[in-house]
Amino acid sequence: MLGESPVPDQPIRLHPLPGQPLIYTPQRNYLVLERRAGAWRAWWELEGDGATAALPVD
């Protein structure tokens, strides 16, 4: 079914943002991607709580 598994054999999984207890946050937020020396990392900026911990992007 469309939207449930857009990539075959790769199920969709939802996880809380780093440091957040719930899957959904009630704050406005945006994702930041950064590349340094060829390595990527990502973090979210939350309107009330500030930045989450950065995660490596493989």
Secondary structure, 3 states (H helix, E strand, C coil): CCCCCCCCCCCCCCCCCCCCCCCCCCCCEEEEEEEECCEEEEEEEECCCEECCCEEEC
